[in-house]
Amino acid sequence: MGNIVNLSVSQKSEVTKRIEERLNGKLGLDLKLTDELKSFSDNFNAVEVDLSLNDSDEAFGTQYNQTVLQNGELVELQYTEVKDVWLYQLNKVENNKEIVEQEFKKFKNSKEYQTVLDFLKEGGYDLASGSQKVLKIEQYSFDEKSQKSTNNFIQALSVDITEKDEVAGVLVFGENALIKFNDDEGAVVFNEDTPVIVPMDAGGKWKTCMADCIGCGSWQACVSGYSCLGACASCTNPVSCFFCLACGIASTSCLWNCRMCVSPSSRPQECPV
């Protein structure tokens, strides 16, 4: 979690104005406040984020988090500003039973399904019946300097993992499976049926490796091509981190390739960068 940013009344007002103008005015998102709030800045959660890929390309900014209404449904808004770039992420939990059943069926028919069950059973874990949800993520970034924008959509299934009837973690599945246990900093991905713990948030060579693997040479390009760099830069609460995992499934191969770049590593010579 990044350092909390304490905003003055005038700073809150300025941020609120930019959110209104950009997200509602420019993009027409029609984000509204819940009954408990009078302004976007009420109960703002503002934290520092670091999108830097290396020491020579520093990119520090601020992420603002707020629960809002869109089409009458609660969504989590993450709005981030870094230099000339601003981006948002809307996180929504889809509870429609038909959609949830479709996504769970897709997981059951996947090549990783039995591998995941065997892995969990061996560790004394199980998938919690009835805990299935579908995570819907919308991401948008805009570079004021280049006037370029990108828009990404991610949908993933999530299922609670239990140990002795206690929730011990979560499984997220899109095209691939990813597991996060509550007490572990890393996440579990499956490489050719082999479960491997990989880092989800690190700096130094790991960030450089991830950028190289994703195919973006600068933090601006990475934000444009892979907005999760902004979304996952700081997990301010469990829900934020929850949706960050859904972003992670979009790049499990890169998480695998860059696992040896985390210090201290037993085989740093295998780090690709």
GUZATI-395583 format. One record per residue (C-alpha): residue number from 1; x, y, z. Coordinates in nm, 3 decimals. Example, Ala and Ser with C-alpha at 12.3 -4.5 7.8 and 13.67 -1.06 7.14 Angstrom:
2
> 1 | 1.230 | -0.450 | 0.780 .
> 2 | 1.367 | -0.106 | 0.714 .
***
This chain:
273
> 1 | 0.000 | 0.000 | 0.000 .
> 2 | 0.133 | 0.344 | -0.092 .
> 3 | 0.163 | 0.634 | 0.148 .
> 4 | -0.167 | 0.805 | 0.227 .
> 5 | -0.199 | 1.151 | 0.074 .
> 6 | -0.367 | 1.412 | 0.294 .
> 7 | -0.559 | 1.655 | 0.076 .
> 8 | -0.663 | 2.006 | 0.166 .
> 9 | -1.019 | 2.124 | 0.101 .
> 10 | -0.907 | 2.314 | -0.211 .
> 11 | -0.714 | 2.011 | -0.344 .
> 12 | -1.019 | 1.789 | -0.296 .
> 13 | -1.227 | 2.043 | -0.484 .
> 14 | -0.978 | 2.053 | -0.773 .
> 15 | -0.966 | 1.672 | -0.801 .
> 16 | -1.346 | 1.651 | -0.786 .
> 17 | -1.371 | 1.904 | -1.069 .
> 18 | -1.127 | 1.707 | -1.287 .
> 19 | -1.315 | 1.381 | -1.224 .
> 20 | -1.647 | 1.546 | -1.314 .
> 21 | -1.507 | 1.710 | -1.627 .
> 22 | -1.309 | 1.412 | -1.755 .
> 23 | -1.512 | 1.107 | -1.657 .
> 24 | -1.865 | 1.243 | -1.671 .
> 25 | -1.821 | 1.538 | -1.908 .
> 26 | -1.562 | 1.411 | -2.161 .
> 27 | -1.638 | 1.038 | -2.142 .
> 28 | -2.004 | 1.039 | -2.037 .
> 29 | -1.966 | 0.770 | -1.771 .
> 30 | -2.261 | 0.906 | -1.572 .
> 31 | -2.101 | 0.833 | -1.237 .
> 32 | -2.317 | 0.941 | -0.947 .
> 33 | -2.275 | 0.964 | -0.574 .
> 34 | -2.436 | 0.736 | -0.320 .
> 35 | -2.692 | 0.890 | -0.085 .
> 36 | -2.431 | 0.919 | 0.192 .
> 37 | -2.204 | 1.147 | -0.013 .
> 38 | -2.243 | 1.507 | -0.125 .
> 39 | -1.919 | 1.528 | -0.327 .
> 40 | -1.675 | 1.292 | -0.497 .
> 41 | -1.418 | 1.410 | -0.246 .
> 42 | -1.619 | 1.288 | 0.057 .
> 43 | -1.439 | 0.991 | 0.214 .
> 44 | -1.176 | 1.005 | -0.062 .
> 45 | -0.898 | 0.752 | -0.020 .
> 46 | -0.589 | 0.905 | -0.182 .
> 47 | -0.255 | 0.724 | -0.195 .
> 48 | 0.080 | 0.763 | -0.368 .
> 49 | 0.149 | 0.532 | -0.663 .
> 50 | 0.473 | 0.448 | -0.838 .
> 51 | 0.451 | 0.356 | -1.207 .
> 52 | 0.827 | 0.389 | -1.259 .
> 53 | 0.995 | 0.112 | -1.456 .
> 54 | 1.348 | 0.217 | -1.362 .
> 55 | 1.535 | 0.493 | -1.178 .
> 56 | 1.584 | 0.699 | -1.496 .
> 57 | 1.214 | 0.696 | -1.586 .
> 58 | 1.044 | 0.792 | -1.260 .
> 59 | 0.667 | 0.825 | -1.256 .
> 60 | 0.507 | 0.904 | -0.922 .
> 61 | 0.146 | 1.007 | -0.890 .
> 62 | -0.170 | 0.984 | -0.685 .
> 63 | -0.458 | 0.739 | -0.698 .
> 64 | -0.801 | 0.839 | -0.570 .
> 65 | -1.051 | 0.573 | -0.467 .
> 66 | -1.424 | 0.616 | -0.422 .
> 67 | -1.740 | 0.402 | -0.430 .
> 68 | -1.989 | 0.545 | -0.680 .
> 69 | -2.309 | 0.455 | -0.863 .
> 70 | -2.331 | 0.376 | -1.234 .
> 71 | -2.667 | 0.280 | -1.384 .
> 72 | -2.793 | 0.231 | -1.029 .
> 73 | -2.520 | -0.021 | -0.939 .
> 74 | -2.235 | 0.021 | -0.694 .
> 75 | -1.889 | 0.027 | -0.854 .
> 76 | -1.544 | 0.103 | -0.718 .
> 77 | -1.372 | 0.392 | -0.894 .
> 78 | -0.994 | 0.413 | -0.905 .
> 79 | -0.883 | 0.740 | -1.063 .
> 80 | -0.509 | 0.799 | -1.107 .
> 81 | -0.301 | 1.097 | -1.218 .
> 82 | 0.067 | 1.066 | -1.308 .
> 83 | 0.237 | 1.354 | -1.489 .
> 84 | 0.050 | 1.408 | -1.820 .
> 85 | -0.144 | 1.081 | -1.795 .
> 86 | -0.474 | 1.017 | -1.618 .
> 87 | -0.654 | 0.687 | -1.602 .
> 88 | -0.951 | 0.528 | -1.436 .
> 89 | -1.059 | 0.178 | -1.346 .
> 90 | -1.416 | 0.078 | -1.263 .
> 91 | -1.451 | -0.242 | -1.061 .
> 92 | -1.786 | -0.417 | -1.050 .
> 93 | -1.902 | -0.748 | -0.902 .
> 94 | -2.151 | -0.920 | -1.132 .
> 95 | -2.398 | -1.134 | -0.939 .
> 96 | -2.624 | -1.237 | -1.227 .
> 97 | -2.660 | -1.612 | -1.174 .
> 98 | -2.665 | -1.697 | -1.544 .
> 99 | -2.342 | -1.508 | -1.614 .
> 100 | -2.174 | -1.656 | -1.306 .
> 101 | -2.276 | -2.009 | -1.410 .
> 102 | -2.142 | -1.953 | -1.762 .
> 103 | -1.804 | -1.840 | -1.632 .
> 104 | -1.781 | -2.127 | -1.383 .
> 105 | -1.866 | -2.374 | -1.660 .
> 106 | -1.585 | -2.225 | -1.868 .
> 107 | -1.346 | -2.287 | -1.578 .
> 108 | -1.467 | -2.647 | -1.532 .
> 109 | -1.408 | -2.714 | -1.902 .
> 110 | -1.058 | -2.564 | -1.898 .
> 111 | -0.737 | -2.765 | -1.907 .
> 112 | -0.635 | -2.618 | -1.569 .
> 113 | -0.946 | -2.721 | -1.376 .
> 114 | -0.828 | -3.062 | -1.256 .
> 115 | -0.476 | -2.932 | -1.194 .
> 116 | -0.615 | -2.660 | -0.968 .
> 117 | -0.835 | -2.907 | -0.775 .
> 118 | -0.543 | -3.147 | -0.724 .
> 119 | -0.320 | -2.862 | -0.604 .
> 120 | -0.580 | -2.739 | -0.355 .
> 121 | -0.663 | -3.089 | -0.228 .
> 122 | -0.296 | -3.166 | -0.168 .
> 123 | -0.265 | -2.853 | 0.047 .
> 124 | -0.581 | -2.923 | 0.243 .
> 125 | -0.784 | -2.655 | 0.068 .
> 126 | -1.117 | -2.657 | -0.116 .
> 127 | -1.328 | -2.428 | -0.335 .
> 128 | -1.610 | -2.271 | -0.135 .
> 129 | -1.946 | -2.376 | -0.273 .
> 130 | -2.170 | -2.083 | -0.363 .
> 131 | -1.892 | -1.821 | -0.346 .
> 132 | -1.856 | -1.775 | -0.722 .
> 133 | -1.858 | -1.418 | -0.851 .
> 134 | -1.775 | -1.253 | -1.180 .
> 135 | -1.544 | -0.952 | -1.171 .
> 136 | -1.594 | -0.691 | -1.441 .
> 137 | -1.319 | -0.435 | -1.493 .
> 138 | -1.319 | -0.135 | -1.726 .
> 139 | -0.996 | 0.059 | -1.773 .
> 140 | -0.921 | 0.378 | -1.961 .
> 141 | -0.606 | 0.586 | -1.993 .
> 142 | -0.545 | 0.922 | -2.161 .
> 143 | -0.214 | 1.095 | -2.232 .
> 144 | -0.268 | 1.472 | -2.244 .
> 145 | 0.067 | 1.521 | -2.420 .
> 146 | 0.017 | 1.277 | -2.707 .
> 147 | -0.365 | 1.295 | -2.697 .
> 148 | -0.374 | 0.914 | -2.719 .
> 149 | -0.620 | 0.699 | -2.526 .
> 150 | -0.683 | 0.329 | -2.465 .
> 151 | -0.980 | 0.136 | -2.329 .
> 152 | -0.959 | -0.217 | -2.186 .
> 153 | -1.218 | -0.458 | -2.052 .
> 154 | -1.149 | -0.762 | -1.833 .
> 155 | -1.393 | -1.022 | -1.705 .
> 156 | -1.293 | -1.299 | -1.467 .
> 157 | -1.443 | -1.558 | -1.236 .
> 158 | -1.352 | -1.556 | -0.868 .
> 159 | -1.409 | -1.836 | -0.616 .
> 160 | -1.317 | -1.833 | -0.247 .
> 161 | -1.066 | -2.091 | -0.126 .
> 162 | -1.131 | -2.240 | 0.218 .
> 163 | -0.927 | -2.429 | 0.475 .
> 164 | -1.130 | -2.593 | 0.753 .
> 165 | -1.432 | -2.378 | 0.661 .
> 166 | -1.229 | -2.056 | 0.689 .
> 167 | -1.161 | -1.840 | 0.382 .
> 168 | -0.789 | -1.878 | 0.309 .
> 169 | -0.760 | -1.717 | -0.033 .
> 170 | -0.918 | -1.671 | -0.373 .
> 171 | -0.903 | -1.832 | -0.716 .
> 172 | -0.934 | -1.603 | -1.018 .
> 173 | -0.988 | -1.747 | -1.365 .
> 174 | -1.005 | -1.584 | -1.707 .
> 175 | -0.804 | -1.751 | -1.979 .
> 176 | -0.575 | -1.886 | -1.708 .
> 177 | -0.599 | -1.961 | -1.337 .
> 178 | -0.432 | -1.761 | -1.061 .
> 179 | -0.450 | -1.824 | -0.686 .
> 180 | -0.379 | -1.582 | -0.403 .
> 181 | -0.358 | -1.703 | -0.045 .
> 182 | -0.426 | -1.451 | 0.231 .
> 183 | -0.091 | -1.490 | 0.406 .
> 184 | 0.132 | -1.497 | 0.095 .
> 185 | 0.273 | -1.194 | -0.086 .
> 186 | 0.300 | -1.389 | -0.410 .
> 187 | 0.039 | -1.556 | -0.627 .
> 188 | 0.023 | -1.909 | -0.765 .
> 189 | 0.018 | -1.960 | -1.142 .
> 190 | 0.027 | -2.286 | -1.333 .
> 191 | 0.300 | -2.351 | -1.585 .
> 192 | 0.249 | -2.675 | -1.778 .
> 193 | 0.045 | -2.819 | -1.489 .
> 194 | 0.308 | -2.713 | -1.234 .
> 195 | 0.201 | -2.463 | -0.964 .
> 196 | 0.459 | -2.188 | -0.906 .
> 197 | 0.452 | -1.896 | -0.663 .
> 198 | 0.532 | -1.571 | -0.842 .
> 199 | 0.542 | -1.211 | -0.716 .
> 200 | 0.252 | -0.976 | -0.778 .
> 201 | 0.412 | -0.649 | -0.674 .
> 202 | 0.782 | -0.567 | -0.673 .
> 203 | 1.028 | -0.313 | -0.808 .
> 204 | 1.369 | -0.300 | -0.970 .
> 205 | 1.443 | -0.564 | -1.232 .
> 206 | 1.102 | -0.726 | -1.188 .
> 207 | 0.921 | -0.417 | -1.317 .
> 208 | 1.169 | -0.385 | -1.604 .
> 209 | 1.121 | -0.751 | -1.692 .
> 210 | 0.742 | -0.723 | -1.683 .
> 211 | 0.751 | -0.415 | -1.907 .
> 212 | 0.982 | -0.592 | -2.151 .
> 213 | 0.763 | -0.904 | -2.154 .
> 214 | 0.441 | -0.708 | -2.200 .
> 215 | 0.612 | -0.517 | -2.479 .
> 216 | 0.618 | -0.158 | -2.357 .
> 217 | 0.938 | 0.041 | -2.322 .
> 218 | 0.818 | 0.327 | -2.102 .
> 219 | 0.573 | 0.369 | -1.816 .
> 220 | 0.345 | 0.573 | -2.043 .
> 221 | 0.336 | 0.294 | -2.301 .
> 222 | 0.279 | 0.034 | -2.030 .
> 223 | -0.013 | 0.228 | -1.887 .
> 224 | -0.162 | 0.261 | -2.235 .
> 225 | -0.111 | -0.102 | -2.332 .
> 226 | -0.160 | -0.261 | -1.994 .
> 227 | -0.359 | -0.039 | -1.760 .
> 228 | -0.319 | -0.281 | -1.471 .
> 229 | 0.019 | -0.120 | -1.410 .
> 230 | -0.179 | 0.176 | -1.279 .
> 231 | -0.456 | -0.024 | -1.121 .
> 232 | -0.222 | -0.253 | -0.929 .
> 233 | 0.032 | 0.012 | -0.834 .
> 234 | -0.134 | 0.043 | -0.497 .
> 235 | -0.389 | -0.184 | -0.332 .
> 236 | -0.566 | 0.041 | -0.085 .
> 237 | -0.810 | -0.218 | 0.043 .
> 238 | -0.885 | -0.591 | -0.002 .
> 239 | -1.135 | -0.521 | -0.280 .
> 240 | -0.877 | -0.325 | -0.479 .
> 241 | -0.627 | -0.608 | -0.448 .
> 242 | -0.903 | -0.852 | -0.536 .
> 243 | -0.957 | -0.681 | -0.870 .
> 244 | -0.583 | -0.647 | -0.918 .
> 245 | -0.567 | -1.027 | -0.927 .
> 246 | -0.816 | -1.025 | -1.212 .
> 247 | -0.576 | -0.797 | -1.397 .
> 248 | -0.295 | -1.040 | -1.320 .
> 249 | -0.452 | -1.322 | -1.518 .
> 250 | -0.398 | -1.115 | -1.832 .
> 251 | -0.025 | -1.170 | -1.796 .
> 252 | 0.041 | -1.497 | -1.614 .
> 253 | 0.307 | -1.590 | -1.870 .
> 254 | 0.499 | -1.271 | -1.787 .
> 255 | 0.460 | -1.334 | -1.414 .
> 256 | 0.618 | -1.675 | -1.478 .
> 257 | 0.899 | -1.539 | -1.697 .
> 258 | 0.996 | -1.271 | -1.445 .
> 259 | 0.975 | -1.476 | -1.125 .
> 260 | 1.356 | -1.495 | -1.093 .
> 261 | 1.396 | -1.116 | -1.102 .
> 262 | 1.273 | -1.070 | -0.747 .
> 263 | 1.542 | -1.010 | -0.489 .
> 264 | 1.657 | -1.217 | -0.316 .
> 265 | 1.632 | -1.488 | -0.581 .
> 266 | 1.800 | -1.825 | -0.569 .
> 267 | 1.871 | -1.804 | -0.942 .
> 268 | 1.914 | -1.433 | -1.035 .
> 269 | 2.109 | -1.535 | -1.345 .
> 270 | 1.779 | -1.655 | -1.490 .
> 271 | 1.625 | -1.306 | -1.478 .
> 272 | 1.577 | -1.209 | -1.847 .
> 273 | 1.688 | -0.846 | -1.795 .
***
